[in-house]
Amino acid sequence: MKHQLRYYDCMEDSHCKGIIELSDVNTVVASMPTPGAPKKVDEKAFFDLHTKRLSYNFCASDGQAAQEWIEKIQSCLQ
């Protein structure tokens, strides 16, 4: 079974900007805001996903949502 995480520029987009194969993911961890991140967002809303080739920086709606994303992605990796 193939598990993927598809990401979009905004919620209105119908075509994804990219696909991350979860089989390539090494770790998913809470992180700090990166340069260019939204300013008025909870500092705990950020998380990083590290693959064999790239690292992705994500911003959830808040810290609790970020933790849920981390937990759900980690459960797919086991």
N, CA, C and O atoms as a printed pandas DataFrame, in Angstrom:
     atom_number atom_name residue_name chain_id  residue_number  x_coord  y_coord  z_coord
0              1         N          MET        A               1    0.832   -1.178    0.000
1              2        CA          MET        A               1    0.000    0.000    0.000
2              3         C          MET        A               1    0.884    1.252    0.000
3              4         O          MET        A               1    1.882    1.312    0.717
4              5         N          LYS        A               2    0.521    2.217   -0.784
5              6        CA          LYS        A               2    1.297    3.436   -0.938
6              7         C          LYS        A               2    0.655    4.550   -0.118
7              8         O          LYS        A               2   -0.505    4.896   -0.346
8              9         N          HIS        A               3    1.401    5.116    0.838
9             10        CA          HIS        A               3    0.906    6.238    1.633
10            11         C          HIS        A               3    1.625    7.491    1.189
11            12         O          HIS        A               3    2.850    7.517    1.070
12            13         N          GLN        A               4    0.843    8.531    0.945
13            14        CA          GLN        A               4    1.407    9.786    0.480
14            15         C          GLN        A               4    0.823   10.949    1.268
15            16         O          GLN        A               4   -0.296   10.881    1.775
16            17         N          LEU        A               5    1.595   12.003    1.358
17            18        CA          LEU        A               5    1.135   13.268    1.909
18            19         C          LEU        A               5    1.202   14.257    0.755
19            20         O          LEU        A               5    2.276   14.524    0.217
20            21         N          ARG        A               6    0.061   14.793    0.384
21            22        CA          ARG        A               6    0.003   15.769   -0.706
22            23         C          ARG        A               6   -0.145   17.152   -0.102
23            24         O          ARG        A               6   -0.897   17.345    0.853
24            25         N          TYR        A               7    0.574   18.110   -0.661
25            26        CA          TYR        A               7    0.492   19.465   -0.118
26            27         C          TYR        A               7    0.120   20.464   -1.206
27            28         O          TYR        A               7    0.396   20.270   -2.390
28            29         N          TYR        A               8   -0.520   21.543   -0.756
29            30        CA          TYR        A               8   -1.096   22.546   -1.639
30            31         C          TYR        A               8   -0.653   23.936   -1.193
31            32         O          TYR        A               8   -0.294   24.132   -0.032
32            33         N          ASP        A               9   -0.678   24.901   -2.112
33            34        CA          ASP        A               9   -0.369   26.287   -1.765
34            35         C          ASP        A               9   -1.440   26.870   -0.859
35            36         O          ASP        A               9   -1.126   27.593    0.087
36            37         N          CYS        A              10   -2.710   26.563   -1.139
37            38        CA          CYS        A              10   -3.801   27.061   -0.300
38            39         C          CYS        A              10   -4.970   26.087   -0.358
39            40         O          CYS        A              10   -5.008   25.195   -1.206
40            41         N          MET        A              11   -5.915   26.264    0.544
41            42        CA          MET        A              11   -7.037   25.331    0.663
42            43         C          MET        A              11   -7.906   25.290   -0.594
43            44         O          MET        A              11   -8.563   24.282   -0.853
44            45         N          GLU        A              12   -7.920   26.373   -1.380
45            46        CA          GLU        A              12   -8.762   26.439   -2.565
46            47         C          GLU        A              12   -8.170   25.702   -3.768
47            48         O          GLU        A              12   -8.877   25.448   -4.744
48            49         N          ASP        A              13   -6.890   25.358   -3.708
49            50        CA          ASP        A              13   -6.242   24.697   -4.841
50            51         C          ASP        A              13   -6.814   23.307   -5.073
51            52         O          ASP        A              13   -7.049   22.550   -4.132
52            53         N          SER        A              14   -7.037   22.983   -6.355
53            54        CA          SER        A              14   -7.527   21.646   -6.684
54            55         C          SER        A              14   -6.383   20.724   -7.117
55            56         O          SER        A              14   -6.536   19.503   -7.129
56            57         N          HIS        A              15   -5.244   21.311   -7.470
57            58        CA          HIS        A              15   -4.080   20.520   -7.872
58            59         C          HIS        A              15   -2.982   20.662   -6.825
59            60         O          HIS        A              15   -2.648   21.771   -6.407
60            61         N          CYS        A              16   -2.432   19.537   -6.410
61            62        CA          CYS        A              16   -1.415   19.582   -5.362
62            63         C          CYS        A              16   -0.108   20.152   -5.894
63            64         O          CYS        A              16    0.240   20.001   -7.065
64            65         N          LYS        A              17    0.596   20.809   -4.989
65            66        CA          LYS        A              17    1.895   21.398   -5.323
66            67         C          LYS        A              17    2.979   20.320   -5.336
67            68         O          LYS        A              17    3.955   20.414   -6.080
68            69         N          GLY        A              18    2.793   19.300   -4.507
69            70        CA          GLY        A              18    3.771   18.226   -4.437
70            71         C          GLY        A              18    3.265   17.049   -3.636
71            72         O          GLY        A              18    2.228   17.118   -2.977
72            73         N          ILE        A              19    4.015   15.969   -3.707
73            74        CA          ILE        A              19    3.677   14.723   -3.010
74            75         C          ILE        A              19    4.897   14.250   -2.241
75            76         O          ILE        A              19    6.012   14.251   -2.764
76            77         N          ILE        A              20    4.681   13.847   -0.997
77            78        CA          ILE        A              20    5.740   13.255   -0.188
78            79         C          ILE        A              20    5.362   11.796    0.046
79            80         O          ILE        A              20    4.308   11.503    0.611
80            81         N          GLU        A              21    6.213   10.900   -0.383
81            82        CA          GLU        A              21    5.989    9.470   -0.142
82            83         C          GLU        A              21    6.337    9.185    1.316
83            84         O          GLU        A              21    7.472    9.406    1.737
84            85         N          LEU        A              22    5.379    8.701    2.077
85            86        CA          LEU        A              22    5.639    8.453    3.501
86            87         C          LEU        A              22    6.676    7.352    3.703
87            88         O          LEU        A              22    7.302    7.282    4.761
88            89         N          SER        A              23    6.864    6.499    2.710
89            90        CA          SER        A              23    7.909    5.463    2.823
90            91         C          SER        A              23    9.310    6.083    2.809
91            92         O          SER        A              23   10.278    5.442    3.217
92            93         N          ASP        A              24    9.415    7.335    2.339
93            94        CA          ASP        A              24   10.708    8.035    2.312
94            95         C          ASP        A              24   10.971    8.850    3.574
95            96         O          ASP        A              24   12.067    9.386    3.741
96            97         N          VAL        A              25    9.984    8.951    4.466
97            98        CA          VAL        A              25   10.115    9.815    5.642
98            99         C          VAL        A              25   10.981    9.154    6.711
99           100         O          VAL        A              25   10.755    8.004    7.088
100          101         N          ASN        A              26   11.970    9.895    7.189
101          102        CA          ASN        A              26   12.806    9.428    8.293
102          103         C          ASN        A              26   12.227    9.865    9.632
103          104         O          ASN        A              26   12.080    9.054   10.547
104          105         N          THR        A              27   11.893   11.170    9.744
105          106        CA          THR        A              27   11.359   11.694   11.001
106          107         C          THR        A              27   10.361   12.810   10.731
107          108         O          THR        A              27   10.391   13.461    9.686
108          109         N          VAL        A              28    9.477   13.012   11.700
109          110        CA          VAL        A              28    8.582   14.163   11.710
110          111         C          VAL        A              28    8.635   14.708   13.136
111          112         O          VAL        A              28    8.350   13.988   14.093
112          113         N          VAL        A              29    9.005   15.996   13.271
113          114        CA          VAL        A              29    9.263   16.561   14.592
114          115         C          VAL        A              29    8.734   17.987   14.698
115          116         O          VAL        A              29    8.613   18.690   13.694
116          117         N          ALA        A              30    8.421   18.405   15.916
117          118        CA          ALA        A              30    8.061   19.793   16.176
118          119         C          ALA        A              30    9.271   20.660   15.883
119          120         O          ALA        A              30   10.409   20.228   16.066
120          121         N          SER        A              31    9.026   21.886   15.428
121          122        CA          SER        A              31   10.138   22.763   15.081
122          123         C          SER        A              31    9.808   24.211   15.417
123          124         O          SER        A              31    8.716   24.525   15.891
124          125         N          MET        A              32   10.755   25.064   15.167
125          126        CA          MET        A              32   10.578   26.498   15.359
126          127         C          MET        A              32   10.243   27.131   14.012
127          128         O          MET        A              32   10.532   26.538   12.972
128          129         N          PRO        A              33    9.640   28.319   14.004
129          130        CA          PRO        A              33    9.340   28.995   12.734
130          131         C          PRO        A              33   10.615   29.230   11.922
131          132         O          PRO        A              33   11.675   29.523   12.477
132          133         N          THR        A              34   10.497   29.100   10.633
133          134        CA          THR        A              34   11.617   29.339    9.727
134          135         C          THR        A              34   11.479   30.735    9.117
135          136         O          THR        A              34   10.396   31.318    9.174
136          137         N          PRO        A              35   12.535   31.278    8.542
137          138        CA          PRO        A              35   12.425   32.594    7.896
138          139         C          PRO        A              35   11.317   32.581    6.842
139          140         O          PRO        A              35   11.228   31.651    6.040
140          141         N          GLY        A              36   10.487   33.598    6.846
141          142        CA          GLY        A              36    9.383   33.682    5.903
142          143         C          GLY        A              36    8.099   33.048    6.406
143          144         O          GLY        A              36    7.082   33.075    5.713
144          145         N          ALA        A              37    8.133   32.476    7.608
145          146        CA          ALA        A              37    6.930   31.850    8.176
146          147         C          ALA        A              37    5.924   32.930    8.578
147          148         O          ALA        A              37    6.314   34.064    8.855
148          149         N          PRO        A              38    4.638   32.589    8.612
149          150        CA          PRO        A              38    3.635   33.572    9.055
150          151         C          PRO        A              38    3.987   34.116   10.441
151          152         O          PRO        A              38    4.425   33.367   11.315
152          153         N          LYS        A              39    3.795   35.409   10.634
153          154        CA          LYS        A              39    4.227   36.069   11.869
154          155         C          LYS        A              39    3.301   35.833   13.061
155          156         O          LYS        A              39    3.774   35.631   14.180
156          157         N          LYS        A              40    2.001   35.857   12.836
157          158        CA          LYS        A              40    1.059   35.814   13.958
158          159         C          LYS        A              40    0.514   34.414   14.197
159          160         O          LYS        A              40   -0.677   34.233   14.451
160          161         N          VAL        A              41    1.390   33.435   14.114
161          162        CA          VAL        A              41    1.006   32.038   14.312
162          163         C          VAL        A              41    1.677   31.522   15.572
163          164         O          VAL        A              41    2.815   31.884   15.870
164          165         N          ASP        A              42    0.971   30.675   16.310
165          166        CA          ASP        A              42    1.507   30.035   17.509
166          167         C          ASP        A              42    2.866   29.412   17.186
167          168         O          ASP        A              42    2.994   28.665   16.215
168          169         N          GLU        A              43    3.859   29.713   17.984
169          170        CA          GLU        A              43    5.215   29.177   17.775
170          171         C          GLU        A              43    5.230   27.650   17.749
171          172         O          GLU        A              43    6.101   27.047   17.122
172          173         N          LYS        A              44    4.271   27.025   18.429
173          174        CA          LYS        A              44    4.211   25.559   18.497
174          175         C          LYS        A              44    3.450   24.949   17.323
175          176         O          LYS        A              44    3.245   23.736   17.284
176          177         N          ALA        A              45    3.028   25.779   16.364
177          178        CA          ALA        A              45    2.258   25.291   15.221
178          179         C          ALA        A              45    3.139   24.726   14.112
179          180         O          ALA        A              45    2.631   24.209   13.118
180          181         N          PHE        A              46    4.451   24.822   14.277
181          182        CA          PHE        A              46    5.373   24.414   13.210
182          183         C          PHE        A              46    5.913   23.004   13.436
183          184         O          PHE        A              46    6.179   22.588   14.564
184          185         N          PHE        A              47    6.065   22.284   12.319
185          186        CA          PHE        A              47    6.708   20.967   12.399
186          187         C          PHE        A              47    7.458   20.691   11.105
187          188         O          PHE        A              47    7.121   21.226   10.048
188          189         N          ASP        A              48    8.472   19.855   11.203
189          190        CA          ASP        A              48    9.312   19.496   10.064
190          191         C          ASP        A              48    9.171   18.019    9.761
191          192         O          ASP        A              48    9.029   17.186   10.656
192          193         N          LEU        A              49    9.214   17.723    8.489
193          194        CA          LEU        A              49    9.170   16.348    8.022
194          195         C          LEU        A              49   10.454   16.130    7.229
195          196         O          LEU        A              49   10.704   16.824    6.243
196          197         N          HIS        A              50   11.262   15.172    7.654
197          198        CA          HIS        A              50   12.557   14.903    7.020
198          199         C          HIS        A              50   12.480   13.595    6.241
199          200         O          HIS        A              50   12.123   12.550    6.784
200          201         N          THR        A              51   12.823   13.676    4.957
201          202        CA          THR        A              51   12.878   12.472    4.121
202          203         C          THR        A              51   14.343   12.135    3.863
203          204         O          THR        A              51   15.249   12.791    4.377
204          205         N          LYS        A              52   14.549   11.118    3.071
205          206        CA          LYS        A              52   15.912   10.714    2.728
206          207         C          LYS        A              52   16.628   11.802    1.918
207          208         O          LYS        A              52   17.853   11.912    1.970
208          209         N          ARG        A              53   15.851   12.616    1.162
209          210        CA          ARG        A              53   16.464   13.622    0.291
210          211         C          ARG        A              53   16.211   15.067    0.718
211          212         O          ARG        A              53   17.073   15.927    0.535
212          213         N          LEU        A              54   15.037   15.338    1.284
213          214        CA          LEU        A              54   14.646   16.726    1.575
214          215         C          LEU        A              54   14.057   16.868    2.970
215          216         O          LEU        A              54   13.683   15.888    3.614
216          217         N          SER        A              55   13.984   18.123    3.418
217          218        CA          SER        A              55   13.260   18.459    4.648
218          219         C          SER        A              55   12.152   19.435    4.278
219          220         O          SER        A              55   12.358   20.357    3.487
220          221         N          TYR        A              56   10.984   19.224    4.852
221          222        CA          TYR        A              56    9.826   20.070    4.593
222          223         C          TYR        A              56    9.425   20.760    5.887
223          224         O          TYR        A              56    9.419   20.141    6.951
224          225         N          ASN        A              57    9.090   22.039    5.796
225          226        CA          ASN        A              57    8.632   22.813    6.949
226          227         C          ASN        A              57    7.142   23.072    6.788
227          228         O          ASN        A              57    6.699   23.594    5.764
228          229         N          PHE        A              58    6.370   22.701    7.810
229          230        CA          PHE        A              58    4.920   22.884    7.763
230          231         C          PHE        A              58    4.465   23.775    8.911
231          232         O          PHE        A              58    5.122   23.872    9.947
232          233         N          CYS        A              59    3.331   24.417    8.699
233          234        CA          CYS        A              59    2.704   25.254    9.714
234          235         C          CYS        A              59    1.248   24.832    9.837
235          236         O          CYS        A              59    0.482   24.949    8.881
236          237         N          ALA        A              60    0.868   24.348   10.996
237          238        CA          ALA        A              60   -0.516   23.980   11.264
238          239         C          ALA        A              60   -1.258   25.205   11.787
239          240         O          ALA        A              60   -0.664   26.269   11.962
240          241         N          SER        A              61   -2.550   25.056   12.032
241          242        CA          SER        A              61   -3.342   26.194   12.502
242          243         C          SER        A              61   -2.962   26.614   13.919
243          244         O          SER        A              61   -3.103   27.782   14.282
244          245         N          ASP        A              62   -2.479   25.659   14.721
245          246        CA          ASP        A              62   -2.036   25.964   16.090
246          247         C          ASP        A              62   -1.191   24.798   16.603
247          248         O          ASP        A              62   -0.994   23.805   15.903
248          249         N          GLY        A              63   -0.697   24.932   17.828
249          250        CA          GLY        A              63    0.170   23.907   18.399
250          251         C          GLY        A              63   -0.492   22.553   18.534
251          252         O          GLY        A              63    0.138   21.525   18.287
252          253         N          GLN        A              64   -1.756   22.541   18.923
253          254        CA          GLN        A              64   -2.470   21.269   19.083
254          255         C          GLN        A              64   -2.636   20.566   17.733
255          256         O          GLN        A              64   -2.465   19.351   17.634
256          257         N          ALA        A              65   -2.968   21.330   16.705
257          258        CA          ALA        A              65   -3.115   20.744   15.369
258          259         C          ALA        A              65   -1.773   20.195   14.875
259          260         O          ALA        A              65   -1.727   19.133   14.255
260          261         N          ALA        A              66   -0.691   20.915   15.147
261          262        CA          ALA        A              66    0.639   20.438   14.741
262          263         C          ALA        A              66    0.953   19.108   15.414
263          264         O          ALA        A              66    1.473   18.196   14.773
264          265         N          GLN        A              67    0.640   18.994   16.699
265          266        CA          GLN        A              67    0.895   17.748   17.420
266          267         C          GLN        A              67    0.066   16.605   16.839
267          268         O          GLN        A              67    0.548   15.475   16.744
268          269         N          GLU        A              68   -1.177   16.891   16.449
269          270        CA          GLU        A              68   -2.017   15.862   15.828
270          271         C          GLU        A              68   -1.435   15.415   14.492
271          272         O          GLU        A              68   -1.420   14.222   14.187
272          273         N          TRP        A              69   -0.954   16.372   13.689
273          274        CA          TRP        A              69   -0.309   16.026   12.421
274          275         C          TRP        A              69    0.895   15.124   12.670
275          276         O          TRP        A              69    1.054   14.097   12.010
276          277         N          ILE        A              70    1.735   15.505   13.616
277          278        CA          ILE        A              70    2.940   14.727   13.929
278          279         C          ILE        A              70    2.559   13.306   14.324
279          280         O          ILE        A              70    3.140   12.344   13.822
280          281         N          GLU        A              71    1.590   13.172   15.215
281          282        CA          GLU        A              71    1.180   11.846   15.693
282          283         C          GLU        A              71    0.585   10.997   14.565
283          284         O          GLU        A              71    0.875    9.805   14.462
284          285         N          LYS        A              72   -0.237   11.607   13.733
285          286        CA          LYS        A              72   -0.875   10.845   12.647
286          287         C          LYS        A              72    0.151   10.401   11.606
287          288         O          LYS        A              72    0.088    9.278   11.106
288          289         N          ILE        A              73    1.089   11.283   11.283
289          290        CA          ILE        A              73    2.128   10.911   10.313
290          291         C          ILE        A              73    3.019    9.815   10.909
291          292         O          ILE        A              73    3.357    8.851   10.223
292          293         N          GLN        A              74    3.399    9.962   12.185
293          294        CA          GLN        A              74    4.231    8.937   12.822
294          295         C          GLN        A              74    3.516    7.585   12.834
295          296         O          GLN        A              74    4.164    6.552   12.662
296          297         N          SER        A              75    2.204    7.568   13.031
297          298        CA          SER        A              75    1.480    6.300   13.062
298          299         C          SER        A              75    1.503    5.624   11.692
299          300         O          SER        A              75    1.430    4.397   11.614
300          301         N          CYS        A              76    1.604    6.399   10.616
301          302        CA          CYS        A              76    1.704    5.827    9.271
302          303         C          CYS        A              76    3.091    5.268    8.987
303          304         O          CYS        A              76    3.265    4.446    8.088
304          305         N          LEU        A              77    4.079    5.722    9.760
305          306        CA          LEU        A              77    5.455    5.289    9.522
306          307         C          LEU        A              77    5.781    3.972   10.206
307          308         O          LEU        A              77    6.790    3.342    9.889
308          309         N          GLN        A              78    4.942    3.552   11.138
309          310        CA          GLN        A              78    5.253    2.336   11.908
310          311         C          GLN        A              78    4.821    1.079   11.189
311          312         O          GLN        A              78    5.012   -0.023   11.703
